[in-house]
Amino acid sequence: MFVPLSVQDHLHRAATVYGERVGIVDEPDQPADSLGEVTYARLRELADAQAAALDDLGVGVGDRVAIVSHNAARMLVAFFGVCGSGRVLVPVNYRLNRAEVDYIIEHSGADVVLLDPALEDTLGSVDAQHVFVLGRDDDRILHEGVEPVRWEADEGATATINYTSGTTARPKGVQITHRNIWINAALFGWHAGVSDRDVYLHTLPMFHANGWGMPFAVTGMGAQHIVLRAIDGTEILRRVADHGVTLLCAAPAVLAAVLDAVPDWEGEIPGRGRVRVITAGAPPPTRTIARVEEELGWELIQIYGLTETSPLLTFNRTRAEWDDLDAQGRAEKLVRAGAPVLGVQVRIDDEGEVLARSNVVMEGYWEQSAETAAVLDDGWFHTGDAGFMDDEHHLTIDDRKKDVIISGGENVSSIEVEDALFAHPAVAETAVIGIPDEKWGETVKALVVLAPDADEVTEQELIDHCRDRLAHYKCPTSVEFRDELERTATGKLQKFKLRERYWDGYDKRVN
């Protein structure tokens, strides 16, 4: 028997088995009225009402519906009301500027745009057939009591188009199918041990790779969603305490915000021995991983993947063989990207690039066949990342392939240098880049943000600090102190932007 997989399977199970359970606790400070506590039965009603409204608007199966929103219960509704009825949801990064949002809406061909109320002034006039403000226009985008047209599920159909977050100058639309989403959610839930006893805090933007698939995994298991609209370390600790949070996903920058809030927190740190925090986006410094265990008492899990892979490829969780290690020893194990998850094959090609093969790999880039062919070559997805597999069959990411610094003919991993810098107590943030050098071709430069209460430190002190830990050719030849480093909404450093000023006047970004 063949039964096609659909994102709607997750909501169907939740509403059937856990219908009267509160499935979502919305952010109380939404700019529109908060939906408050939403049971899974009510979530199904809202998703059906949204599908019925799209029917009335003439939005057909396969048509695109864009949503530009902060984390909100209404966005969770759209994952099921739009995707579950055969339309294609286009989650857009709400931090993008008007021109960037215009490009995504035009490129995706979205007929409908759903806007967070806080964005109405800047994006209310976007060029789309229908533009609605979430909350204010609920009566127009939710037709309650109307039976929607039921979609015959097609697991190969595109469920979402997720635009890449800017490691290149022009974002690409990643087509994620119902099959991609379903298998990613199952694998993520299985490896992370998601159950109906979990309480999941949405610290991760829902727009980013569909919240890594957690909206589906958590719903399918009947666990509870706690919606958080804005990232604040103290507020995260408060939500963990108030709601009994057991699970969250966080970029390294979010981990840092929570750790920064610890000294001012009164009383016992909430969630000690209970919380699992899953991190990805960039390898966190070893020191940060150790601090999560020592200062928070939370279990840290590292994963690796890309928007193009739904995103889960590898998973690194502490194991019985590491129980006798101290926190630092476990951190040195957990800094790796992890072992391939069930059903995923990973290999390293002759140039050191990480390749992957799995049912979670995208269908392709929307309306970009040449770019699709370039990354889906010979049945393998080319990640663009450089890495290696160790004797424990764990993957370590060295760098973005294009971010590897070649100095005097030697490859230098910027991640390795950043980890060394992070070991200095004065360093709060750092980005290591290659800049042109007449003698070596490229040389290593460190951009550093100092911790607020750090003792004064000089450029030479940080260089010497690295020389105590790394081969000298890997160490920075210069350090530039910054007030902040530009990041994407998901915490990623945009190194191509950081490099621009140093490569001005060069035809290529290698020397």
Secondary structure, DSSP 8 states (H G I E B T S, - for coil): ------THHHHHHHHHHSTTSEEEE--TT-SS----EEEHHHHHHHHHHHHHHHHHHT--TT-EEEEE-SS-HHHHHHHHHTGGGT-EEEEE-TTS-HHHHHHHHHHHT-SEEEE-GGGHHHHTT-SSSEEEETTTTHHHH--TT---------TTSEEEEEE--SSSSS--EEEEEHHHHHHHHHHHHHHHT--TT-EEEE-S-TTGGGGGGHHHHHHHTT-EEEE--S--HHHHHHHHHHHT--EEEE-HHHHHHHHHHGGG--SS-TTTTT-EEEE-SS---HHHHHHIIIII--EEEEEEE-GGGSSEEEEE---GGGTTS-HHHHHHHHTS-BEE-TT-EEEE-TTSEEEEESTTS-SEETT-HHHHHHHEETTEEEEEEEEEE-TTS-EEEEEEGGG-EEETTEEE-HHHHHHHHHTSTTEEEEEEEEEEETTTEEEEEEEEEE-TT-----HHHHHHHHHTTS-GGGS-SEEEE-S---B-TTS-B-HHHHHHTTSTT-SSS--
